[in-house]
Amino acid sequence: MHKWIMSGVFFAACALAIVLMFTLPGKEEVAEEAKPTMPEVAMDAGQAEALVKANCITCHGDQLQGGVGPALANIGSQDDVEKIYSTIIKGKGGMPSFKDKLKDEEIANIAMWLAEKK
């Protein structure tokens, strides 16, 4: 009886391993998710400022002076455009991800606009 139980557990573990092998993301997918690729867009300062006012000032302040979130008034002197884009896409600390709230092009526009804040 003990052999049957152990055989069943072994079979279940093998089946689980096979399922996970085909459903878990591969190294390439994980690497792509870890460093999102910023789309090429022409910066539209007016649109970027409107998007920031609609989505960011609650935490970062109306003049980007900071508040609940860090100050962004000089973020371009600390981070490059790719890092700013990645932070907006993925979120960081208490900041939520905006990947599902804004289009990639809008996020790229905001990142470019913020990168000029030096």
Summary of the structure (lengths in Angstrom):
residues: 118
radius of gyration: 21.8
end to end distance: 72.7
largest distance: 73.8
contacts: 284
relative contact order: 0.14
helix: 59%
strand: 2%
